[in-house]
């Protein structure tokens, strides 16, 4: 009898230990929606689709990318914020939505820190300045001189109003001593269409978005925003090399609505980290001229804190008013 009681007690202890593990292993309910605040074809959209395809295979559920455009990505944030706790939804967002907008808009319809939970950073990127082939310049210094001589041409296109490329465009205009008009688009696709078509002479966007069009001869990239030359475009100088003391980078990060249970957020964060470690995912990012990042949830939170501390003074100093 005593031996039987010991065995029963051991079995109960094992069940108690296994219960949290079983709970942790509960599958994510599908479908999983990934909301992107920009039109198809841009950097954020491409990242969402690469990671989404891999998550679909890993989690065994449908993963759908939804493009909710408008207001520079803020409409997407408003939609995701209002998601009921039982739904599986993530937002892929960049600094425009989660860092810049809270600093410059009086009422976003969301609080970037209170209404969302950081899940996982998935890539870093830098910016490029590109000109239409009809613009008669091939170096940044020549562009500055051309814009000073033709001030009516000083129109800078950016993929979204209030985006990081928007502020980088303002910083470039200030450093170059040019009075520029910044024109915001609903994503990179429409911006590139107008740049290539000659409707706007200058564009600021993520480098990975500009490179394919530059390689096909449809536009020229005059400078990149990293601290050193990009491995994807080693022949293109940095802004600092070209004479303007500017350095800037951005990121794409997955966020969950604050309504999502903590354990579910943790499971998604682990799944995304595992997906980003996959050699095939890394290859897909490299093929897209993007730098992948493998990050835990804790590392992502720390990155956001540091990034906000770096960029808040820059945005506030710009004096930008929507």
N, C-alpha and C positions, 0 to 999 in steps of 0.2 A: 504493500500500500504506500509506504513512504517513497519507494522508487517511482511509483506511478505519479505521486504528487509532484515530485521533482521534475519529471518529464513534462507534466502539464504546465508547471510554472515556467520551465525553459521555453516551451512552445509559445506561451502567452507573451513572454518577454521578446521573443523573436518577432512575433506579430506586431507588437508595439513599436519595435525598432523599424520594422519594414513599412509601417503605415505612412510615416512622413515621406519615405522614398517613393512609395506608390503614388502618394498625392503629388509629389514633385514631378513624377513621370506622366501625369495626366496629359493627354494630347491637347494641342491647341484646337479649338473649334473653328471650323472653316465656314465660309471662305474668309481668308485674310485679305483685307483691303489695304493697299498702300496708296495714300493720297499725296499727290504732288501738286504744288501750287502754280505750275507753269505748263505751257503748251508742250505737246510731244516734240521730240527732236533736240531738246536742250540737254545740258549736262545733268541736271537733277533727274530728268526723265530717264536718261540712259542708265544712270546709277540704279534707280528704282527697278528698272526692268532686268538688269543683270542680277541684282540681289534677289528680286522677286522670283525669278525662274529657279534659282538655286534653293530658295526657301520652300518653294512648292514641292520640289523633289525631296527635300530633307524632312519636312513636316507631314507630307502626304496629304495635303489639303490644297484646294484651289487658291491661288494668290492672284489678285486682280489689281492692276495699277490704274488709278483714277486720276485724270488730270482736271483739277478744279482751278481754273485760271481766274485772274482778276485781282486787283488791288495789290499787285506785287507779291502774291502768295498769302496775303492776309485772309482772303476768303476761305482758303483751304484750312488755315488754322482755326478759323471760327467754326467751320463745319466739324473738324475733328474734335475740338473742345467739347462740342455738344453731344458726342457719341455716348450712348447708354453703356453702362458697365459691362453688359453681357456680350457686346459685339467685339469682334477681333479687327482692330484697325490700327494702323501706324501712319504717321506722317513723316515723309522725308523732307527735311527742311534745311535751309542754309542760313548764314548770318543775317540776311535781309529780314527774315521773318522773326528770328529768335533773339537777335541782338539789336539791329538797327531800328526796326519799326517801333519797339517799345520806347526808344529814346526820342523819336521825332513825331509820332502820332499821339494826339491827346486821347483818342479813344479807338483802340484797335479792335475792341470786341473780344479781347482775350488778354490774359496775363501770361507772358512767356514762361515765367518761372513757377507760377502757382497752378496753372491749368494743364501743364504737361510734365511728363516724366522722361528725362533723357534715357535712351535705350542703348544705342551704340553708334559711334562715329564710324563711317565706312570709307571716307576718302578725303584727301587734301587736294586743293587745286590753286593755281595761280591765274592771273589775268593777262590778257594781251590787248594791245592797241592795234587795230587793223584799219586799213583804208581801202576804199574802192579802187579798182584798177585805173579808173579815169582820173584819180587824183594824181597830179604830176610830182610826186615825191617818193623817195625810197629810203629816207632816213628820218628819224624823229626830229632832229634839228631842222631839217628841210620842211617838215610839216609845220613846226612852230612858226617858221618864217613865212610860210605860205598862208597860214591862218591869220597872222598879223597883217599881212598884205591884203587878205580877202576876209575881213571880219564877218561878212554876211554868210560865209561858208562854215563858220565855226559852230556846227551842229554835231553834237556827240550822241550817237545812239547807244542805248543800254538795254539789256533784256527785261528790266522791270524798274519802275520808279521806286526809289527808296532802297534799291538793292545795293550790295557792296560794289559792283561795277559802277553804279551811279555815283557813289561817294568817291571811288577811285578816279572817276572822270572829273569830278569837281576838284580833287586834289591835284590832278594833272594840269587842269586849266589854271589853277592858282600858281603852281610852280612854274608853268610856262609863260605866265603873264598874258593869258588869253581870256577874253570875255566869251565864254561858250554857253550855248543853249543845250541843255541835256534833254534828250527825247527818250521817254520810257516806252518800251514795247511790252506786249503780252507774251514774252518768252523769246528765246534765242532764234527760233525758226523765222518768225516775222522780221526780226531785226536783220538777220543775214539776207533775207530776201530783198529788203530795202537797200542794204549796203551793196550787194552785188548788182542790184538794178540801178544804183546811182541816186536813189532818193535821199540817202544820207551819206555824207562823205567819210565819216569817222565812226568807228564802233569800239566799245569796250565790252569784252565778254570773257568767259573762262577760256583758257588757252586750248583746252581739248575741243571746245566747240569751234574755234576758229581754224584749227590746224587742217582739217580735211579740205576745207574750201581754199586755204592757202596752197596746199599741196597740189590742188587741181588748177591753180592759176587764176582763181576767181577773185581773190583779194590778196593784199600784202600785209603781213604782220611786221610792225616796225619795232616793237619792244615788248618784253615780258616783265611781270611784276615780282618775280622771285628774287631772293638774295643772290642767286647765281643762275647761270643759264640753264634752261630746261633741257633735260636729256632728249625730249621730244623735238626740240627745235634748237640745236646747238649753234646754228649760224645766226640766230636772232639775238641781239644784245638785250641785256636787262635795261630797265629805265635808268638805273644808276650809271651803267656804262654809256648810255646814250646821252647823258648830261642832266637828267632830272633825278634828284635824290628821293626816290620813292620805292618802297617795298610793301607788298600786300599779298596775303593769301586768304583762302576761304576753305570751307569744308561742307560736306553733306553728312547729316546725322539723322538717325531715326529717333522719333519721339512717339510716346504713347499718351493718350489722354489721361489726365489724372484720375479718371473714373476706373481705369483698368486695375484689377487687383495686382498687388505687388508680386505674388508668386508667378502670375502670368507674364508680367513684364520681365522678370528674371529669366523665365524659360525662353522668351523671344530674344532677349539679349544674348543668351548662351547660343541659341540657334544661329543668330546673325554672326556672332564671333566665329563659330565653327565654319560657317559658309565662307567668311572672308579669309580663313586659313586654307581653304581648298585651292590647290595649285591651278585648277581650271578657272576659278573665279579670278585669281591673280592675273592669269593670262588674258582673260577677257577685259580686265581693267587696263592692262598694258596695251592691248590692241586698240582700245578706245582712247589711248593717250592720257590716261588718268592714273593717279597714284593711290593704290588701295591702302587702307588702314585697318589693322586688326586691333580692336579695342574692347576692353571690358566696360561694364556699366560704370564702375568706379572711376576708371580712367577717362571716360567720356564726360562725367560730371566735372572732374578736375579741369579738363580741357576747356569746357564752357566757361567756367569761372575765370580762368586766366584770359580767355579771349575777350570776354566782356570787359575785364579790367583794362585790356590793351586798347580796345576800339571805342569805348564810351567817350573818352576825352577827344578822340579824333572826330567823331560824329557831332559832338556838342560844339566843338570849336568851328566846325564848318558853318554853323548858323543856318543849316538847311531847314526850310519850312515847307511842308507839303502843300 
